[in-house]
């Protein structure tokens, strides 16, 4: 008998069992990095004389 685990089930389980600090680094940090990169791009794009 083979047991299969759905990825979304693992995510929901992780949200209920892991410490908040660990979840913040795993889930929020990539979003924060993406927002910082977008802000830097917008600063650069705003200074181009086009």
MIDOSE-1310 file (N, C-alpha, C; in nm, 2 decimals, decimal comma, always signed):
residues 50
xxxx	+0,08/-0,12/+0,00/+0,00/+0,00/+0,00/+0,09/+0,12/+0,00; +0,06/+0,22/-0,09/+0,14/+0,34/-0,10/+0,06/+0,46/-0,05; +0,13/+0,54/+0,03/+0,06/+0,65/+0,09/+0,11/+0,78/+0,01; +0,01/+0,85/-0,04/+0,04/+0,98/-0,11/+0,00/+1,09/-0,03
xxxx	+0,08/+1,20/-0,03/+0,04/+1,32/+0,05/+0,03/+1,43/-0,05; -0,08/+1,50/-0,04/-0,10/+1,62/-0,12/-0,02/+1,74/-0,07; +0,04/+1,82/-0,15/+0,13/+1,93/-0,11/+0,05/+2,03/-0,03; -0,07/+2,06/-0,07/-0,15/+2,16/+0,00/-0,19/+2,11/+0,14
xxxx	-0,20/+1,98/+0,16/-0,23/+1,93/+0,30/-0,11/+1,95/+0,38; +0,01/+1,93/+0,33/+0,14/+1,96/+0,40/+0,15/+2,10/+0,44; +0,11/+2,19/+0,35/+0,12/+2,34/+0,38/+0,03/+2,38/+0,49; -0,09/+2,33/+0,49/-0,19/+2,36/+0,60/-0,14/+2,30/+0,73
xxxx	-0,09/+2,18/+0,73/-0,03/+2,12/+0,85/+0,08/+2,21/+0,90; +0,17/+2,25/+0,81/+0,28/+2,33/+0,85/+0,24/+2,46/+0,92; +0,13/+2,52/+0,87/+0,08/+2,65/+0,93/+0,03/+2,63/+1,07; -0,02/+2,51/+1,10/-0,07/+2,49/+1,23/+0,03/+2,43/+1,33
xxxx	+0,15/+2,39/+1,29/+0,24/+2,32/+1,38/+0,37/+2,39/+1,39; +0,42/+2,46/+1,29/+0,55/+2,52/+1,30/+0,55/+2,65/+1,38; +0,66/+2,69/+1,44/+0,66/+2,82/+1,51/+0,65/+2,94/+1,42; +0,59/+3,05/+1,47/+0,56/+3,16/+1,38/+0,69/+3,22/+1,32
xxxx	+0,80/+3,23/+1,40/+0,93/+3,28/+1,35/+0,97/+3,21/+1,23; +0,97/+3,08/+1,24/+1,01/+2,99/+1,13/+0,93/+3,01/+1,00; +0,80/+3,02/+1,02/+0,70/+3,04/+0,91/+0,73/+3,18/+0,85; +0,76/+3,28/+0,93/+0,78/+3,42/+0,87/+0,90/+3,41/+0,78
xxxx	+1,01/+3,35/+0,82/+1,12/+3,34/+0,73/+1,10/+3,26/+0,61; +1,02/+3,15/+0,62/+0,99/+3,07/+0,50/+0,89/+3,13/+0,41; +0,80/+3,20/+0,46/+0,69/+3,25/+0,37/+0,69/+3,40/+0,34; +0,72/+3,48/+0,44/+0,72/+3,62/+0,42/+0,84/+3,68/+0,36
xxxx	+0,96/+3,62/+0,39/+1,08/+3,68/+0,35/+1,10/+3,69/+0,20; +1,06/+3,58/+0,12/+1,07/+3,60/-0,03/+0,98/+3,71/-0,08; +0,86/+3,74/-0,02/+0,78/+3,85/-0,06/+0,84/+3,98/-0,03; +0,90/+3,99/+0,08/+0,97/+4,12/+0,12/+1,09/+4,14/+0,03
xxxx	+1,16/+4,04/+0,00/+1,28/+4,06/-0,10/+1,23/+4,10/-0,23; +1,12/+4,05/-0,28/+1,06/+4,08/-0,41/+1,01/+4,23/-0,41; +0,95/+4,27/-0,30/+0,90/+4,41/-0,29/+1,02/+4,51/-0,29; +1,13/+4,47/-0,22/+1,25/+4,56/-0,22/+1,31/+4,57/-0,36
xxxx	+1,31/+4,46/-0,43/+1,37/+4,46/-0,56/+1,28/+4,55/-0,66; +1,15/+4,53/-0,64/+1,06/+4,62/-0,72/+1,08/+4,76/-0,69; +1,09/+4,80/-0,57/+1,11/+4,94/-0,53/+1,24/+4,99/-0,59; +1,35/+4,91/-0,58/+1,47/+4,96/-0,64/+1,46/+4,97/-0,79
xxxx	+1,39/+4,88/-0,86/+1,37/+4,90/-1,00/+1,29/+5,02/-1,03; +1,19/+5,05/-0,95/+1,11/+5,17/-0,98/+1,19/+5,30/-0,96; +1,29/+5,30/-0,86/+1,37/+5,41/-0,84/+1,46/+5,43/-0,96; +1,52/+5,32/-1,01/+1,60/+5,33/-1,13/+1,53/+5,37/-1,25
xxxx	+1,41/+5,32/-1,27/+1,33/+5,35/-1,39/+1,28/+5,49/-1,39; +1,26/+5,55/-1,27/+1,22/+5,68/-1,25/+1,32/+5,79/-1,29; +1,45/+5,75/-1,29/+1,56/+5,84/-1,32/+1,60/+5,84/-1,46; +1,55/+5,75/-1,54/+1,59/+5,74/-1,68/+1,53/+5,85/-1,76
xx	+1,61/+5,93/-1,84/+1,55/+6,04/-1,92/+1,50/+5,98/-2,05; +1,38/+5,92/-2,05/+1,33/+5,87/-2,17/+1,21/+5,93/-2,22
